[in-house]
Amino acid sequence: MTRQQGFALFELLLATVLVTLLAVWGVHAMVQRMHDAAVGNDAAWALAVRGALKGFLSRHEQDIAVAAGSDALVVSGFPDWSEPTLAQLRTAGFLPATFPESALPGGAVIRLFRQGVCPSPDCRVHVVLHARQPYLQGASLRVDESRVAQWLMATEGWGGAVQPLDPGRIRGPAFSFANPPWAGPALAPGTPLVALTSEQVSTSHFLRLGDPRNPDFQGDASVQGTFSVASHVQVQGALRLQRKQVAGTACSTPGDLVSSFDASLLVCRDGFWAPVAAQHPGGFSMNQFHDCSSSQGLSTANPVTGDCSCPVGAAMVQISDSGPQAWPEGRTQGFLCVP
């Protein structure tokens, strides 16, 4: 009987230990799930802000690249472009007006910094969003590696952290910078963050309105509308004017240049298309028997018009008269065309 009681006591003790272990494991699993859910919320919030910052960089990257100071975006609502706030992003429309202030440990900080030749159009602009506090195990100073790993998975490759084994870098799958890449204290190991590099902002590779960079086109370019140039035009090849006009016909815009049908250059002057070169309007002579020819049958036409006339806009002035002559010479009169 005593032996049976001993076995029963042992079984009770074993059952108690198992129940206690299961309870501890269950509590730990529940706490871990709570931590995972919290990290997932942190990551979702951070990725939403990263999307807003992508829109911010798409609009202002080149302004920041050439900025001489951090106040270059004051008129756009950002007194210091190197540290834009969530409130400023909401006001500028990059975030919804009801977007929450922060979900990261201790709050969040946005930092923009430049690399390369700055300020210049070739300057690269990057942004990092980081928590003010690291992921730690309870009240201890040890990094919570589990939450850091969960953060890296939840941020879908865009996130990173300061790793305890490499505290001199802030890095993730898509970036790696010195800790910190801006002036100031280093981020603590275990600090979660997301980054957006200049290379990840696709619009930085395209021209935009007011872009100061030289596009250096290597092929043909077609423009359907008016092409305005504020300075000089340099042409290494030939300049072809496709529009054709006739000298002496009406025009509307003074200074316009076109080509004539004989490939000469015409300019709109005083309401008419006129040759650009100072061409003399010529002259001619007429015979009473032979019209625009001499008694020997040679043409006496104006070489400018091709007949015995003056160009439009020129006045005909008589300069000679042979007087009455017998056949076949006849009377010949000479005329000069005066502009």
C-alpha positions in Angstrom: 0.0 0.0 0.0 2.8 2.4 0.9 4.5 1.5 -2.4 1.4 2.3 -4.3 1.1 5.7 -2.5 4.7 6.5 -3.5 4.0 5.8 -7.2 0.9 8.0 -7.0 2.8 10.8 -5.4 5.5 10.6 -8.1 2.9 10.6 -10.9 1.2 13.6 -9.3 4.5 15.4 -9.1 5.3 14.6 -12.7 1.9 15.8 -13.9 2.4 19.0 -12.0 5.8 19.6 -13.6 4.4 18.9 -17.1 1.4 21.2 -16.5 3.8 23.9 -15.3 6.1 23.5 -18.3 3.1 23.6 -20.7 1.8 26.7 -19.0 5.2 28.4 -19.2 5.6 27.4 -22.8 2.1 28.7 -23.6 2.7 32.0 -21.9 6.0 32.3 -23.8 4.4 31.5 -27.1 1.6 34.0 -26.4 4.1 36.7 -25.6 6.1 35.9 -28.7 3.0 36.1 -30.8 2.2 39.5 -29.3 5.8 40.6 -30.0 5.5 39.3 -33.6 2.2 41.2 -34.1 3.7 44.4 -32.7 6.7 44.1 -35.0 4.3 43.5 -37.9 2.4 46.6 -37.0 5.7 48.5 -36.8 6.8 47.3 -40.2 3.4 48.1 -41.9 3.6 51.6 -40.5 7.2 52.1 -41.5 6.6 50.8 -45.1 3.7 53.3 -45.4 6.0 56.1 -44.4 8.6 54.9 -46.8 6.1 55.0 -49.7 5.3 58.6 -48.7 9.1 59.4 -48.7 9.4 57.9 -52.1 6.8 60.4 -53.4 8.7 63.2 -51.5 12.0 62.3 -53.2 10.4 61.9 -56.6 9.3 65.5 -56.4 12.2 67.1 -54.6 15.3 64.9 -55.2 16.9 67.2 -57.7 16.1 70.3 -55.6 17.9 68.7 -52.7 20.8 67.5 -54.8 21.6 71.1 -55.9 20.6 72.8 -52.7 23.3 75.0 -51.0 21.6 74.7 -47.6 19.0 72.7 -45.7 16.3 75.4 -46.1 15.9 75.0 -49.9 12.4 73.6 -49.5 11.0 76.2 -47.2 8.4 77.4 -49.8 7.3 73.7 -50.1 6.6 73.4 -46.4 9.8 71.8 -45.2 12.0 74.2 -43.2 14.8 71.6 -43.0 14.8 69.1 -45.8 17.3 66.9 -44.0 14.8 66.1 -41.2 11.2 66.3 -42.5 8.5 65.5 -40.0 5.4 63.4 -40.3 3.3 66.5 -39.8 5.0 68.2 -42.7 4.5 65.1 -44.9 0.8 65.1 -44.0 0.4 68.8 -44.7 2.1 68.4 -48.1 -0.2 65.5 -49.0 2.3 62.7 -49.0 0.5 61.1 -46.1 -3.2 61.0 -45.2 -4.3 63.6 -42.7 -5.3 60.9 -40.2 -2.0 58.9 -40.5 -0.8 57.9 -37.0 2.2 59.7 -35.5 4.4 56.7 -34.9 4.4 52.9 -34.2 8.2 52.4 -33.7 9.9 52.1 -30.3 10.2 55.5 -28.7 8.9 57.2 -31.9 10.5 57.7 -35.3 13.0 60.0 -36.9 13.4 60.7 -40.7 16.9 61.6 -41.9 17.9 62.6 -45.4 21.5 62.8 -46.4 23.6 63.2 -49.6 26.5 61.3 -51.1 28.7 62.1 -54.1 29.5 65.5 -55.6 27.1 67.8 -53.7 25.6 70.2 -54.4 25.4 69.2 -58.0 23.0 67.5 -60.4 25.0 64.3 -59.9 24.5 64.3 -56.1 22.7 61.2 -54.7 20.0 61.7 -52.0 19.1 58.9 -49.6 16.6 58.7 -46.7 16.5 56.6 -43.5 13.5 56.2 -41.2 14.6 54.8 -37.8 13.2 54.2 -34.4 14.5 56.3 -31.5 15.0 53.1 -29.4 16.3 49.6 -30.2 14.5 46.3 -29.8 15.7 45.1 -26.4 14.8 42.1 -24.2 12.6 43.5 -21.5 14.4 45.9 -19.2 17.8 44.4 -20.1 20.3 46.0 -22.5 20.5 42.9 -24.6 19.3 43.2 -28.2 16.1 41.2 -28.9 17.4 39.2 -31.9 14.0 37.6 -32.4 12.2 40.9 -32.9 15.0 42.2 -35.1 14.7 39.1 -37.3 10.9 39.4 -37.4 11.4 43.1 -38.4 13.7 42.2 -41.3 11.1 39.7 -42.6 8.1 42.0 -42.1 9.7 44.9 -44.0 9.9 42.8 -47.2 13.6 43.5 -47.9 13.4 47.3 -47.5 14.2 47.2 -43.8 17.4 46.9 -41.9 18.9 47.3 -38.4 22.1 48.0 -36.5 23.5 44.5 -35.8 25.3 43.9 -32.5 28.1 42.1 -34.3 28.6 45.1 -36.8 27.6 48.3 -34.9 29.5 50.5 -37.3 27.0 49.9 -40.1 23.3 50.3 -40.7 22.3 47.8 -43.3 19.7 45.7 -44.8 19.2 43.5 -47.9 19.0 46.6 -50.2 21.4 49.1 -48.6 24.4 49.5 -46.4 25.6 52.8 -44.8 28.0 53.9 -42.2 26.5 54.4 -38.7 25.4 57.1 -38.9 25.8 58.5 -42.5 24.9 62.0 -41.2 26.5 64.1 -38.5 25.5 63.0 -35.0 25.6 60.1 -32.6 25.5 56.5 -33.9 22.3 54.5 -33.7 22.2 51.8 -31.0 22.5 48.1 -31.9 19.1 46.6 -32.4 17.6 49.8 -33.8 15.0 49.0 -36.5 14.9 51.1 -39.7 13.9 51.3 -43.3 15.9 53.1 -46.1 15.2 54.5 -49.5 18.2 55.0 -51.7 18.5 57.3 -54.7 18.8 54.3 -57.0 15.4 53.1 -55.7 13.6 56.3 -56.8 13.0 55.4 -60.4 12.1 58.9 -61.5 15.6 60.2 -60.7 16.7 58.5 -64.0 14.3 60.6 -66.1 14.1 64.2 -67.0 11.6 66.4 -65.2 10.3 69.9 -65.6 13.1 72.4 -64.8 15.7 69.6 -64.7 19.2 71.3 -64.8 20.9 68.2 -66.1 22.1 67.9 -69.7 20.1 65.1 -71.3 22.9 64.5 -74.0 20.5 62.8 -76.4 22.3 60.3 -78.6 19.6 59.8 -81.2 16.9 61.8 -83.0 14.4 63.9 -81.1 11.0 65.1 -82.5 9.0 68.1 -81.2 5.5 68.8 -82.4 5.1 72.2 -80.8 7.2 75.3 -80.5 10.8 74.8 -79.4 12.1 77.7 -77.3 15.8 78.3 -76.6 16.9 80.9 -74.0 20.4 81.1 -75.3 22.4 80.1 -78.4 21.7 77.3 -80.9 24.8 75.5 -82.1 24.4 73.1 -85.1 27.2 70.8 -86.2 25.4 69.6 -89.3 23.0 71.5 -91.6 19.9 73.4 -90.7 16.9 72.5 -92.9 13.8 74.6 -93.1 10.8 72.5 -94.2 8.3 75.4 -94.6 8.3 77.0 -98.1 7.1 80.4 -99.1 7.3 82.8 -102.1 9.2 86.1 -101.9 6.8 89.0 -101.8 3.8 87.1 -100.4 2.3 88.2 -97.1 3.5 87.1 -93.7 2.4 87.7 -90.1 5.3 87.3 -87.6 8.3 89.7 -88.1 11.6 87.8 -87.9 10.3 84.4 -89.0 12.6 82.5 -91.3 11.5 80.1 -94.1 12.9 78.7 -97.2 11.9 79.7 -100.7 11.2 77.1 -103.5 14.6 77.9 -105.0 16.3 77.1 -101.6 17.1 80.7 -100.7 16.4 82.1 -97.2 13.4 84.4 -96.6 12.6 86.6 -93.6 9.3 88.1 -92.7 9.9 91.9 -92.9 7.2 94.6 -93.0 4.5 92.1 -93.6 6.1 90.4 -96.6 8.5 87.5 -97.2 11.8 89.1 -98.3 15.2 87.6 -99.2 17.6 87.6 -96.2 20.5 88.6 -98.4 20.7 92.1 -99.6 19.9 91.2 -103.3 19.6 94.1 -105.7 16.2 94.1 -107.5 17.9 94.3 -110.9 16.9 96.0 -114.1 15.9 95.3 -117.7 15.4 96.9 -121.1 12.5 96.8 -123.6 12.5 97.2 -127.4 9.6 98.6 -129.4 9.9 95.7 -132.0 11.4 92.9 -129.9 9.9 93.4 -126.4 12.3 91.7 -123.9 15.0 91.0 -126.5 17.5 92.9 -128.5 17.5 93.2 -132.3 20.1 90.3 -132.2 17.6 88.1 -130.3 19.4 88.3 -126.9 17.2 88.5 -123.8 17.1 91.8 -121.9 15.0 90.5 -119.1 15.6 91.2 -115.4 17.7 88.3 -114.1 16.0 88.6 -110.7 12.4 88.2 -112.0 13.1 86.4 -115.3 11.1 88.9 -117.4 10.9 92.6 -118.0 9.6 93.6 -114.6 10.7 94.5 -111.1 10.3 92.4 -108.0 7.4 93.1 -105.7 8.3 96.1 -103.5 10.8 97.6 -106.0 10.1 100.7 -108.1 10.8 100.9 -111.9 12.9 103.9 -112.9 13.8 104.7 -116.5 17.5 105.3 -117.0 18.0 105.2 -120.8 16.3 105.8 -124.1 17.9 105.2 -127.5 15.3 107.3 -129.3 13.5 106.3 -132.6 15.5 103.9 -134.7 14.7 102.2 -138.0 14.0 98.5 -138.3 15.4 96.2 -137.0 16.9 98.2 -134.2 13.9 100.1 -133.1 13.6 102.2 -129.9 15.1 100.7 -126.8 14.4 101.9 -123.2 16.3 100.8 -120.1 14.9 100.6 -116.6 16.5 100.1 -113.1 14.6 98.5 -110.3 15.0 100.5 -107.1 14.2 99.0 -103.6 
